Amino acid sequence: MADDHSSFTKDVLLVKGLKNTTLVWRLVVLAFAMVCGVYICSICLKQISTGTKIGFLDINVIQKPCPEPNIEPWEIPYVHYPNPKTYSREECSCHPVRYFTILSMQRSGSGWFETFLNSHPNISSNGEIFSVKVRRSNMTTITETLDTIYNLDWFSSASKNECTTAVGLKWMLNQGLVQHHEQIAEYFRIHGVSVIFLFRRNLLRRMISVLANEYDKNAKILNGTHKSHVHSPKEAEILAKYKPTLNSTLLIGSLKQVNDTTTKALEYFKSTRHIMLYYEDVVKNRTKLMDVLEFLKVPQTNLKSRQVKIHKGSLSSQVENWDDVSKALTGTQYESFLHEDYRREAMVASFRKGLYMSATRDECGVIFEPYEEDERVNMTVPPRSKDMFFYMYLHVIYDMGVGIPFTVFESEALKTVNVVPYRYNQIFGPLSGGLRSFV
C-alpha cells in the first residue's frame, strides 16, 4: 500500500513536470513565430520600397535626353528636340527638328516659295507671323512669338500631323526685323535658327507687283475680294489687266531704297547659317528647291504649288507710262531692269497662243521657257541630276500635235525618230528657236 501511494505521488509529479515543460516550449515557439513574422514583414516592406524606387527609375529613363543623331559636329547646334506645352509629341519626341526663317520682302515670291515648302510632309512654315503689329511691338513680344513657333506650340494651316522635321516662318524686312536686327541675330545664334534669304533681282518688276497689289486692296477686282495670290489662270488674267502708273521722278530713289534695305539685311544676318535665293532663279530652275531641302536636312521629295503667276510677259505691257519709266532708267545702274529676265517671253506667249500643249487640257501644268543662248543641241543630264525639264523640237509640237504627258504610242514613235527623251533624266536639244519644256 505504501508502494502504491509512492507510485501515485511520482506520477503526479511527472505530469506536473510535463505540463510545465510544454508551456515553456509553447512560449518558445510563439516567440519564434513572432520573430519570423516580424522578419517576413520587414522583407515585404523592403520589397515594396524597392518596387517603388524601380518605378521612379523607369520614369527617369523615359525623361532622359534623346541620343544625338549621327550628324557632323557643326550641325549639333541646329538640331533640337522641342517639348510643346499644348500637346505631347509622343513617338516623335526623339525626332530632331530644325528651325528656319525666310527673310524676304513683300511681292518677292515668298508666298509662292512657302507653298512649295509646306507641300513637304515634314516642313511647317507658318506664314507671315509678324504682319500683326502687336507681335513685333518690342523684343519681348518678338521673343515670345518665336519661342511659341519653335516649340511647336503655334497652330496654323501649316501645322503637320506627321513628325515635323523643320519648322519656321516668313519674315518681311519691314516687320521689325531691321529695327531689332542685333537682338534677333543673337536669338538666331543662341537657338540655332537657319536663315533662307529670298529676294528679287529685278526690283522694277517687284515695284509693279507691289503697286498692283495695293490697288487691288481697295478695288477688290475679283468679285469684291482682295487676293494677293491666285490659283487659277482666269483670276491671274483679271488681276493682270491693271497697269500701274509709276512716278518716274521718284523711281530711281525708290529702287535705291529697296536695294539698300536688302544690302543691310544681308550684312546684319551674314553671321547666321544661311542660303541665298533669288525668285527668278527658282522660277527658271526648280531644282533650287532641292538645294533648300538639303539645307534644311529634310528628305528629298517633289514639291508642288497651286499658285499661278499674275504678271507675265514683257514689262512694257504691264506699265501705263512705260515710255517715262524707260527714259528715267536708261543710262542708270538700273537700266538692266528694263530688259533683264523674260527677254523672250513675248516669243513664248506667241507660241502658246491658240496652241494646246497639255494632253489633259491643263495648260498650267506645262511650263515653257526659252532655252538660253549658251545651251547646245544633244545636251545630256548626269544620271543623278534633279533637273525636271527636257528639250523639244518646235516642229514636233507644231506638225505632230503631241501633248504632255505623252501616250504610249506617241512616246514609242518619238523615241524611234530620236526627238524625245527615253528617260526623264535624259534631254535632247532644240533646234534654233526651240523652247525648254518644264514638266
C-alpha positions as CSV (number, residue, x, y, z in Angstrom):
1,M,0.0,0.0,0.0
2,A,2.8,2.3,0.8
3,D,4.4,1.4,-2.6
4,D,1.2,2.3,-4.4
5,H,1.0,5.6,-2.7
6,S,4.6,6.3,-3.6
7,S,3.9,5.4,-7.2
8,F,0.9,7.7,-7.4
9,T,3.0,10.5,-6.0
10,K,5.6,10.0,-8.6
11,D,3.1,10.0,-11.4
12,V,1.6,13.3,-10.2
13,L,5.0,14.9,-10.1
14,L,5.8,13.6,-13.6
15,V,2.6,15.0,-15.1
16,K,3.2,18.4,-13.5
17,G,6.7,18.4,-14.8
18,L,5.5,17.6,-18.3
19,K,2.9,20.4,-18.2
20,N,5.5,22.9,-17.2
21,T,7.8,21.8,-19.9
22,T,5.0,22.0,-22.6
23,L,4.2,25.6,-21.5
24,V,7.8,26.6,-21.9
25,W,8.0,25.1,-25.4
26,R,4.8,26.8,-26.4
27,L,6.3,30.1,-25.3
28,V,9.5,29.4,-27.3
29,V,7.5,28.5,-30.4
30,L,5.3,31.6,-30.0
31,A,8.4,33.8,-29.7
32,F,10.0,32.2,-32.7
33,A,6.8,32.7,-34.7
34,M,6.7,36.4,-33.7
35,V,10.3,36.9,-34.7
36,C,9.7,35.2,-38.0
37,G,6.6,37.3,-38.6
38,V,8.5,40.5,-37.9
39,Y,11.3,39.3,-40.2
40,I,8.9,38.4,-43.0
41,C,7.1,41.8,-42.6
42,S,10.4,43.7,-42.8
43,I,11.3,41.8,-46.0
44,C,7.9,42.6,-47.5
45,L,8.3,46.3,-46.7
46,K,11.8,46.4,-48.2
47,Q,10.4,44.8,-51.4
48,I,7.6,47.3,-51.6
49,S,10.1,50.1,-51.1
50,T,12.4,48.7,-53.8
51,G,9.5,48.4,-56.2
52,T,8.6,52.0,-55.7
53,K,12.2,53.0,-56.4
54,I,12.2,50.9,-59.5
55,G,9.1,52.7,-60.7
56,F,10.7,56.1,-60.3
57,L,13.8,54.9,-62.0
58,D,11.7,53.8,-65.0
59,I,10.2,57.3,-65.3
60,N,13.6,58.9,-65.1
61,V,14.7,56.7,-68.0
62,I,11.8,58.0,-70.2
63,Q,12.7,61.6,-69.4
64,K,16.4,61.2,-70.3
65,P,17.5,63.4,-73.2
66,C,17.3,61.8,-76.7
67,P,20.6,60.5,-78.1
68,E,22.4,62.7,-80.5
69,P,21.7,61.8,-84.2
70,N,24.5,60.7,-86.5
71,I,25.5,64.2,-87.8
72,E,28.5,66.3,-88.2
73,P,29.7,68.2,-85.0
74,W,29.0,71.6,-86.6
75,E,25.3,70.6,-87.1
76,I,24.6,69.9,-83.4
77,P,23.6,73.5,-82.5
78,Y,20.9,73.4,-85.3
79,V,19.3,70.1,-84.1
80,H,16.5,70.5,-81.5
81,Y,14.0,68.4,-79.5
82,P,11.1,70.7,-78.7
83,N,8.8,69.9,-75.8
84,P,5.4,71.5,-76.6
85,K,3.3,72.8,-73.8
86,T,0.0,72.2,-75.6
87,Y,0.4,68.6,-76.6
88,S,2.7,65.6,-76.3
89,R,5.0,64.6,-79.3
90,E,4.9,61.0,-78.0
91,E,6.6,58.8,-80.6
92,C,8.1,62.0,-82.3
93,S,9.7,63.1,-79.0
94,C,13.2,62.0,-80.2
95,H,12.6,63.1,-83.8
96,P,15.0,66.1,-84.3
97,V,13.7,69.4,-85.6
98,R,15.5,72.2,-87.4
99,Y,14.5,75.9,-87.1
100,F,14.4,78.3,-90.0
101,T,13.2,81.7,-91.0
102,I,12.6,83.0,-94.6
103,L,13.8,86.6,-94.8
104,S,12.2,88.5,-97.7
105,M,10.3,91.5,-98.9
106,Q,6.7,91.8,-100.0
107,R,6.0,90.7,-103.6
108,S,9.3,88.8,-103.9
109,G,7.8,85.4,-104.4
110,S,7.9,84.4,-100.7
111,G,4.3,83.3,-100.6
112,W,4.7,81.1,-103.7
113,F,8.0,79.7,-102.3
114,E,6.4,78.9,-99.0
115,T,3.7,76.9,-100.6
116,F,6.4,74.6,-102.0
117,L,7.9,74.1,-98.6
118,N,4.5,73.4,-97.0
119,S,3.8,70.7,-99.6
120,H,6.6,68.7,-97.9
121,P,5.1,66.3,-95.3
122,N,7.7,67.2,-92.7
123,I,8.0,71.0,-93.1
124,S,5.8,73.6,-91.4
125,S,6.3,77.2,-92.5
126,N,3.8,79.3,-90.6
127,G,3.4,82.3,-92.8
128,E,3.9,86.0,-92.2
129,I,3.5,85.9,-88.4
130,F,4.8,89.4,-87.8
131,S,2.4,91.1,-90.1
132,V,0.4,91.6,-86.9
133,K,2.0,94.7,-85.3
134,V,1.4,93.7,-81.7
135,R,3.7,90.7,-82.2
136,R,6.6,92.9,-83.2
137,S,6.0,95.8,-80.9
138,N,9.2,95.1,-78.9
139,M,11.8,92.4,-78.4
140,T,9.8,90.8,-75.6
141,T,6.8,90.1,-77.8
142,I,9.1,89.0,-80.7
143,T,10.9,86.6,-78.5
144,E,7.7,85.1,-77.0
145,T,6.3,84.6,-80.5
146,L,9.4,82.9,-81.8
147,D,9.6,80.7,-78.7
148,T,6.0,79.6,-79.4
149,I,6.7,78.8,-83.0
150,Y,9.9,76.9,-82.5
151,N,8.5,75.0,-79.5
152,L,5.8,73.7,-81.9
153,D,3.0,75.4,-80.0
154,W,1.9,77.6,-82.9
155,F,-1.1,76.2,-84.7
156,S,-1.8,77.2,-88.3
157,S,-2.8,75.6,-91.5
158,A,0.8,74.7,-92.0
159,S,0.9,72.5,-88.8
160,K,1.6,68.9,-89.6
161,N,0.3,65.7,-88.1
162,E,3.5,63.9,-89.1
163,C,6.7,64.2,-87.2
164,T,7.9,67.7,-88.1
165,T,11.5,67.9,-89.3
166,A,11.7,71.6,-89.9
167,V,9.6,74.5,-88.6
168,G,9.8,78.2,-89.3
169,L,8.1,81.3,-90.6
170,K,8.2,84.0,-93.2
171,W,9.5,87.4,-92.0
172,M,9.5,90.6,-94.0
173,L,12.3,93.1,-93.6
174,N,9.9,95.9,-92.7
175,Q,8.3,94.0,-89.9
176,G,10.6,94.8,-87.0
177,L,13.4,92.7,-88.4
178,V,15.8,95.5,-89.4
179,Q,14.8,97.6,-86.4
180,H,15.8,94.9,-83.9
181,H,18.4,93.2,-86.0
182,E,21.1,92.9,-83.4
183,Q,18.8,91.1,-80.8
184,I,17.2,89.0,-83.5
185,A,20.6,87.9,-84.9
186,E,21.6,86.9,-81.4
187,Y,18.4,85.0,-80.9
188,F,19.1,83.1,-84.1
189,R,22.6,82.3,-83.0
190,I,21.6,81.1,-79.5
191,H,18.7,79.0,-80.7
192,G,20.3,77.6,-83.9
193,V,18.0,79.2,-86.4
194,S,18.9,78.9,-90.1
195,V,18.1,81.7,-92.5
196,I,16.7,81.5,-96.0
197,F,17.2,84.8,-97.9
198,L,14.7,85.2,-100.8
199,F,14.8,88.4,-102.9
200,R,14.1,89.5,-106.5
201,R,16.8,90.5,-108.8
202,N,14.5,92.7,-110.9
203,L,13.3,95.4,-108.4
204,L,11.3,97.1,-111.1
205,R,9.1,94.0,-111.5
206,R,8.7,93.9,-107.8
207,M,7.6,97.5,-107.7
208,I,5.0,96.9,-110.3
209,S,3.7,93.9,-108.3
210,V,3.5,96.0,-105.1
211,L,1.6,98.8,-106.8
212,A,-0.9,96.4,-108.4
213,N,-1.4,94.6,-105.1
214,E,-2.0,97.9,-103.3
215,Y,-4.6,98.9,-106.0
216,D,-6.5,95.6,-105.6
217,K,-6.7,96.0,-101.8
218,N,-9.1,98.9,-102.4
219,A,-10.6,98.0,-105.8
220,K,-11.1,94.2,-105.0
221,I,-11.4,93.3,-108.6
222,L,-12.2,89.7,-108.0
223,N,-15.9,89.8,-107.1
224,G,-15.3,92.2,-104.3
225,T,-12.5,90.1,-102.8
226,H,-8.8,91.0,-102.5
227,K,-6.4,88.3,-103.3
228,S,-2.6,88.7,-103.1
229,H,-2.2,85.2,-104.7
230,V,-4.4,83.3,-107.0
231,H,-4.8,79.6,-108.0
232,S,-6.4,79.9,-111.4
233,P,-5.3,81.4,-114.8
234,K,-8.6,83.3,-115.1
235,E,-8.1,85.1,-111.8
236,A,-4.5,85.9,-112.7
237,E,-5.6,87.3,-116.1
238,I,-8.2,89.6,-114.4
239,L,-5.7,91.0,-111.9
240,A,-3.0,91.4,-114.6
241,K,-5.3,93.8,-116.6
242,Y,-4.5,96.7,-114.2
243,K,-1.5,98.7,-115.3
244,P,0.0,100.9,-112.6
245,T,1.5,104.4,-113.3
246,L,4.9,104.7,-111.9
247,N,6.3,108.0,-110.6
248,S,9.2,108.4,-112.9
249,T,10.7,111.3,-110.9
250,L,10.9,109.2,-107.6
251,L,11.6,105.9,-109.4
252,I,15.4,105.8,-109.0
253,G,15.2,106.9,-105.4
254,S,12.7,104.2,-104.6
255,L,14.7,101.5,-106.3
256,K,17.8,102.6,-104.4
257,Q,16.0,102.4,-101.1
258,V,14.8,98.9,-101.7
259,N,18.3,97.8,-102.8
260,D,19.9,99.4,-99.7
261,T,17.5,97.7,-97.4
262,T,18.3,94.3,-98.9
263,T,22.0,95.0,-98.7
264,K,21.7,96.0,-95.0
265,A,19.7,92.8,-94.2
266,L,22.4,90.6,-95.8
267,E,25.0,92.4,-93.7
268,Y,23.1,92.2,-90.5
269,F,22.5,88.4,-90.7
270,K,25.6,87.3,-92.6
271,S,26.9,85.5,-89.5
272,T,23.9,83.2,-89.4
273,R,23.8,79.8,-91.2
274,H,22.0,80.9,-94.4
275,I,21.3,80.2,-98.0
276,M,20.7,82.8,-100.7
277,L,17.9,82.5,-103.3
278,Y,16.5,84.8,-106.0
279,Y,13.0,84.4,-107.1
280,E,14.0,84.5,-110.8
281,D,16.4,81.6,-110.3
282,V,13.7,79.4,-108.6
283,V,11.3,80.2,-111.5
284,K,13.8,79.1,-114.1
285,N,15.3,76.2,-112.2
286,R,13.0,74.3,-109.8
287,T,16.0,72.2,-108.7
288,K,16.9,75.2,-106.5
289,L,14.1,73.8,-104.2
290,M,16.1,70.6,-103.8
291,D,19.0,72.8,-102.5
292,V,16.7,74.2,-99.9
293,L,15.7,70.7,-98.8
294,E,19.3,69.8,-98.5
295,F,19.9,73.0,-96.5
296,L,17.1,72.1,-94.1
297,K,18.3,68.5,-93.9
298,V,14.9,67.0,-94.7
299,P,14.1,64.1,-97.0
300,Q,14.2,64.9,-100.7
301,T,10.7,64.8,-102.4
302,N,8.8,66.5,-105.2
303,L,7.4,69.9,-104.1
304,K,4.2,71.4,-105.5
305,S,2.4,74.8,-105.6
306,R,-1.1,75.6,-106.8
307,Q,-0.3,79.4,-107.1
308,V,-0.4,80.9,-110.6
309,K,1.8,83.8,-111.7
310,I,-0.1,87.0,-112.2
311,H,2.2,89.3,-114.2
312,K,3.6,87.7,-117.2
313,G,5.2,88.9,-120.5
314,S,7.3,92.0,-121.2
315,L,7.4,94.8,-118.7
316,S,6.3,97.3,-121.3
317,S,2.9,95.7,-121.3
318,Q,2.5,96.0,-117.6
319,V,3.1,99.7,-117.0
320,E,0.8,102.5,-118.1
321,N,3.6,105.1,-118.6
322,W,6.3,102.8,-119.9
323,D,8.0,105.5,-122.1
324,D,8.5,107.7,-119.0
325,V,9.9,104.7,-117.0
326,S,12.2,103.7,-119.8
327,K,13.5,107.2,-120.2
328,A,14.1,107.6,-116.4
329,L,16.1,104.4,-116.1
330,T,18.1,104.4,-119.4
331,G,21.7,105.2,-118.7
332,T,21.5,104.5,-115.0
333,Q,22.6,101.5,-112.9
334,Y,19.0,100.2,-113.1
335,E,18.7,100.1,-116.9
336,S,19.2,96.4,-116.9
337,F,15.8,96.1,-115.2
338,L,14.1,97.2,-118.4
339,H,15.4,94.2,-120.3
340,E,16.5,91.7,-117.7
341,D,14.7,88.3,-117.4
342,Y,11.8,87.1,-119.5
343,R,13.6,88.7,-122.5
344,R,12.0,86.2,-124.9
345,E,8.6,85.8,-123.1
346,A,6.9,87.5,-126.0
347,M,8.0,84.7,-128.2
348,V,6.7,82.1,-125.7
349,A,3.4,83.9,-125.4
350,S,3.1,83.9,-129.2
351,F,4.0,80.3,-129.4
352,R,1.4,79.2,-126.8
353,K,-1.4,81.4,-128.2
354,G,-4.1,79.1,-129.6
355,L,-1.9,76.0,-129.1
356,Y,-2.7,73.3,-126.6
357,M,0.3,71.5,-125.2
358,S,-1.3,69.7,-122.3
359,A,-2.9,66.4,-123.3
360,T,-5.3,66.8,-120.4
361,R,-6.1,70.4,-121.2
362,D,-4.4,71.5,-118.0
363,E,-2.2,74.2,-119.6
364,C,-1.0,75.4,-116.2
365,G,0.6,72.0,-115.7
366,V,3.1,72.6,-118.5
367,I,5.6,75.4,-118.2
368,F,7.6,76.7,-121.1
369,E,10.8,78.7,-121.0
370,P,13.1,79.8,-123.9
371,Y,16.4,78.0,-124.0
372,E,19.4,80.0,-123.1
373,E,21.9,81.2,-125.7
374,D,24.7,79.0,-124.4
375,E,22.7,75.8,-124.4
376,R,23.6,73.3,-127.1
377,V,21.9,70.5,-129.0
378,N,22.1,67.0,-127.6
379,M,22.9,68.1,-124.1
380,T,22.7,65.2,-121.6
381,V,22.0,65.3,-117.9
382,P,24.1,63.4,-115.5
383,P,22.4,60.2,-114.2
384,R,21.7,61.7,-110.7
385,S,20.6,65.1,-112.0
386,K,17.5,66.6,-110.4
387,D,16.5,68.7,-113.4
388,M,12.8,68.3,-114.2
389,F,12.8,69.5,-117.8
390,F,13.6,68.3,-121.3
391,Y,14.1,69.8,-124.7
392,M,11.6,69.6,-127.6
393,Y,11.9,70.4,-131.3
394,L,9.4,73.0,-132.4
395,H,8.2,71.0,-135.5
396,V,7.2,68.1,-133.2
397,I,4.8,70.3,-131.4
398,Y,3.5,72.2,-134.4
399,D,3.3,69.5,-137.0
400,M,2.6,66.3,-134.9
401,G,0.3,68.0,-132.4
402,V,1.5,65.9,-129.4
403,G,0.7,66.9,-125.9
404,I,2.2,66.3,-122.4
405,P,2.0,63.7,-120.9
406,F,2.7,61.5,-124.0
407,T,0.6,58.5,-124.8
408,V,2.4,55.1,-125.0
409,F,2.1,55.3,-128.8
410,E,3.4,58.9,-129.0
411,S,6.3,58.0,-126.7
412,E,7.4,55.0,-128.7
413,A,7.0,56.8,-132.1
414,L,9.0,59.8,-130.9
415,K,11.7,57.6,-129.4
416,T,12.0,55.9,-132.8
417,V,12.8,59.2,-134.5
418,N,15.0,60.3,-131.6
419,V,13.3,63.5,-130.6
420,V,12.1,62.7,-127.1
421,P,14.0,61.6,-124.0
422,Y,14.0,57.9,-123.3
423,R,14.0,58.6,-119.6
424,Y,13.1,61.7,-117.6
425,N,16.7,62.2,-116.7
426,Q,17.7,62.5,-120.4
427,I,17.2,65.5,-122.6
428,F,17.6,66.2,-126.3
429,G,18.5,69.7,-127.6
430,P,16.3,72.1,-129.5
431,L,16.7,73.5,-133.0
432,S,17.4,77.2,-133.2
433,G,14.5,79.0,-131.7
434,G,13.5,76.0,-129.6
435,L,11.9,76.0,-126.2
436,R,12.7,74.2,-122.9
437,S,9.6,72.5,-121.6
438,F,9.4,72.2,-117.8
439,V,7.1,69.4,-116.7
